[in-house]
Amino acid sequence: MFLLIIIIVVSNTLILPQPRQAQVTGKLINLANKLPLQNANIFIEEIFLDSSFLTKPFTAGTITDSSGSFIMKLPYGNYILTASFVGFETYKESLSLSKEKNLVEIFIELKPIAILSHEVIVTSKKKQPTTVIQEIEPKDLKRMPTIYNDILRAVQILPGVSTNSELTSGYNVRGGNFDDNLIYLNGFEIYRPFLLRQGVEENKSLINPDLVEEFRFYNGSFPASYGDKMSSALEVNYKFKDTDTTNGLAKADLLNAGITIKNKLGNLKYAAAFRYAYPGSFLNELQTNGDYKPSFKDIQLYANYQFNHDNNLEILFLYADNEFDLTPTDWIGHFGGFGLGDIRELDIIYEGERSYSFFTSLVGIKYLL
């Protein structure tokens, strides 16, 4: 009985179907210098001699090793072997694998080729981190935490810049005076109004953040073309970006409101902006009671006409009106204490009123060659 079991097992082992696979090995070298090509692509796709055969063709792929060699195991059948490498001609060869031809060795020499293409010029600009020149993206300017959403108040939080109050747009750089700072808008110097005797200045600067595309702040070593101020120079440029169609922006909050429109008409691109600020709702919570009405409004127009690729005309127009109307009624102060027996409150009554206003206008024309 034991002998019969052994005979049955041996018989079944002998009649098991043997795997119908062949082995393909090969090596790729550079025809020019006879060196092996590493990481060359090897792709094999099955082909059918009978066109009526509807089975999906078998495909496989691999890459060569450091010696340029590869090895693949494939079912019996007819194949197209493709070998390719960047900078070399593609090699193709037909293979027919069967029981009689189940071990195939291929030696492939790839010929280098010249890749013809148009001339490519690569340029770059290296930026070195520096505290002397600081560039800020327009989208980051709008995110800075400032009361009036004002460009000059955004400068106040930069390294090397200080200010006495966040309510003022004035700033000091490296110990300099507030009036030692230059401001250029599209190459035109901006003169900031200031009454030193009264301590009253513009409550909103002339630069419209919705038009700004370039912002550079020099807190030292600025170009000589910017004048002879000793502290800093602020360079702001209005430019057109994505202005092929009409687009605009309108916004309003508790302290500001504004609208901006950009458009393109043939070779003419233009942007118009209007702003109005009313900070009285914030400043009325002062110790001196009264009617305090600071206000600001401005209108700006920036246009660019392109004559040709090299010549274009730029026009910048702005008009701004700063007004300060102050009518105080009283001032209340508290002194002493319960145990001192002196006056603990003082009420001062005011009469009269004061009004200040600044009108700033600019028309700039620039022809670029």
Backbone hydrogen bonds, N-H to C=O, Kabsch-Sander energy under -0.5 kcal/mol:
donor,donor_aa,acceptor,acceptor_aa,energy
5,I,1,M,-1.8
6,I,2,F,-1.7
7,I,3,L,-1.9
8,I,4,L,-2.0
9,V,5,I,-2.3
10,V,6,I,-2.3
11,S,7,I,-2.0
12,N,8,I,-2.3
13,T,9,V,-2.0
14,L,10,V,-1.7
15,I,11,S,-1.3
16,L,12,N,-0.6
16,L,13,T,-0.7
21,Q,19,P,-1.2
22,A,74,L,-3.6
23,Q,102,N,-3.0
24,V,72,M,-3.5
25,T,23,Q,-0.5
25,T,104,V,-2.8
26,G,70,F,-2.0
27,K,106,I,-1.6
28,L,68,G,-2.6
29,I,108,I,-2.0
30,N,35,L,-3.1
31,L,29,I,-0.5
31,L,110,L,-2.7
34,K,30,N,-2.5
37,L,28,L,-1.8
38,Q,36,P,-0.7
39,N,64,T,-1.8
40,A,37,L,-0.7
41,N,84,S,-2.4
42,I,62,T,-2.8
43,F,82,T,-2.7
44,I,60,A,-3.1
45,E,80,I,-1.8
46,E,58,F,-2.7
47,I,78,N,-2.8
49,L,47,I,-0.5
51,S,49,L,-0.7
53,F,50,D,-1.7
60,A,44,I,-2.2
62,T,42,I,-2.3
64,T,40,A,-1.4
65,D,69,S,-2.2
68,G,65,D,-2.1
70,F,26,G,-2.0
72,M,24,V,-2.6
74,L,22,A,-2.7
76,Y,20,R,-1.6
77,G,97,L,-1.4
78,N,47,I,-0.6
79,Y,95,L,-3.1
80,I,45,E,-2.2
81,L,93,E,-3.3
82,T,43,F,-3.1
83,A,91,Y,-2.9
84,S,41,N,-2.1
88,F,85,F,-2.1
89,E,111,K,-2.7
91,Y,83,A,-2.9
93,E,81,L,-2.1
95,L,79,Y,-2.9
97,L,77,G,-3.2
98,S,101,K,-1.3
104,V,23,Q,-2.8
106,I,25,T,-2.2
108,I,27,K,-2.9
108,I,106,I,-0.5
110,L,29,I,-2.3
110,L,108,I,-0.6
113,I,87,G,-2.5
116,L,114,A,-0.7
122,V,120,V,-0.5
123,T,121,I,-0.6
128,Q,126,K,-0.6
134,Q,132,V,-0.5
134,Q,217,F,-2.3
135,E,133,I,-0.5
136,I,215,F,-1.5
140,D,137,E,-0.8
141,L,137,E,-1.7
142,K,138,P,-1.5
143,R,139,K,-0.6
144,M,140,D,-0.7
144,M,141,L,-0.8
146,T,144,M,-1.5
151,I,207,I,-0.5
154,A,150,D,-1.1
154,A,151,I,-0.6
155,V,151,I,-1.3
156,Q,152,L,-0.9
157,I,154,A,-1.0
158,L,155,V,-2.0
161,V,158,L,-1.6
162,S,172,N,-2.8
168,T,165,S,-1.1
172,N,162,S,-3.2
174,R,160,G,-1.7
176,G,173,V,-1.9
180,D,177,N,-1.4
182,L,232,S,-2.4
184,Y,234,L,-3.1
185,L,188,F,-3.1
186,N,184,Y,-0.6
186,N,236,V,-2.9
188,F,185,L,-2.0
190,I,183,I,-3.0
191,Y,189,E,-0.5
192,R,190,I,-0.6
195,L,200,V,-2.6
196,L,194,F,-0.8
199,G,195,L,-2.1
200,V,195,L,-1.2
202,E,193,P,-1.0
211,L,208,N,-1.8
212,V,208,N,-0.6
213,E,237,N,-2.4
214,E,237,N,-1.5
216,R,235,E,-2.8
217,F,134,Q,-2.5
218,Y,216,R,-0.5
218,Y,233,A,-3.3
219,N,132,V,-2.2
219,N,217,F,-0.7
226,Y,223,P,-1.7
227,G,224,A,-1.8
231,S,180,D,-1.5
232,S,180,D,-1.3
233,A,218,Y,-2.2
234,L,182,L,-2.2
235,E,216,R,-3.3
235,E,233,A,-0.5
236,V,184,Y,-2.9
236,V,234,L,-0.6
237,N,214,E,-2.1
239,K,211,L,-0.9
241,K,239,K,-0.5
247,N,262,K,-2.3
249,L,260,T,-2.7
251,K,258,G,-2.5
253,D,256,N,-3.1
257,A,276,Y,-1.7
258,G,251,K,-2.6
259,I,274,F,-2.3
260,T,249,L,-2.9
261,I,272,A,-2.7
262,K,247,N,-3.4
263,N,270,Y,-2.3
265,L,268,L,-3.3
268,L,265,L,-2.1
269,K,267,N,-0.5
269,K,304,N,-2.7
270,Y,263,N,-2.2
271,A,302,Y,-2.6
272,A,261,I,-2.6
273,A,300,Q,-2.5
274,F,259,I,-2.5
275,R,298,D,-2.2
276,Y,257,A,-2.7
277,A,296,F,-3.0
278,Y,255,L,-2.3
280,G,294,P,-0.6
281,S,278,Y,-0.9
282,F,279,P,-1.5
283,L,279,P,-2.1
284,N,280,G,-1.6
285,E,282,F,-0.8
286,L,284,N,-0.6
289,N,287,Q,-0.7
289,N,330,D,-1.8
291,D,327,T,-2.6
292,Y,290,G,-0.8
293,K,291,D,-0.6
293,K,325,D,-3.2
295,S,323,E,-2.4
296,F,277,A,-2.0
297,K,321,D,-1.7
298,D,275,R,-1.8
299,I,319,Y,-2.2
300,Q,273,A,-2.7
301,L,317,F,-3.0
302,Y,271,A,-2.7
303,A,315,I,-2.4
304,N,269,K,-2.9
305,Y,313,L,-2.8
306,Q,267,N,-2.2
306,Q,304,N,-0.5
307,F,305,Y,-0.8
307,F,311,N,-1.6
308,N,311,N,-1.7
312,N,368,L,-1.6
313,L,305,Y,-2.6
314,E,366,K,-3.4
315,I,303,A,-2.4
316,L,364,G,-2.9
317,F,301,L,-2.6
318,L,362,L,-2.2
319,Y,299,I,-2.0
320,A,360,T,-3.1
321,D,297,K,-2.7
322,N,358,F,-2.9
323,E,295,S,-2.6
324,F,356,Y,-3.1
325,D,293,K,-0.9
326,L,324,F,-0.5
326,L,354,R,-3.1
327,T,291,D,-2.1
329,T,289,N,-2.7
330,D,289,N,-1.2
331,W,348,I,-2.0
332,I,287,Q,-0.7
333,G,346,L,-3.0
340,L,337,G,-0.6
341,G,337,G,-0.7
346,L,333,G,-3.5
348,I,331,W,-3.0
348,I,346,L,-0.5
350,Y,329,T,-2.0
354,R,326,L,-2.6
356,Y,324,F,-2.7
358,F,322,N,-2.9
360,T,320,A,-2.5
360,T,358,F,-0.5
362,L,318,L,-2.3
364,G,316,L,-3.2
366,K,314,E,-2.7
368,L,312,N,-2.8
368,L,366,K,-0.6
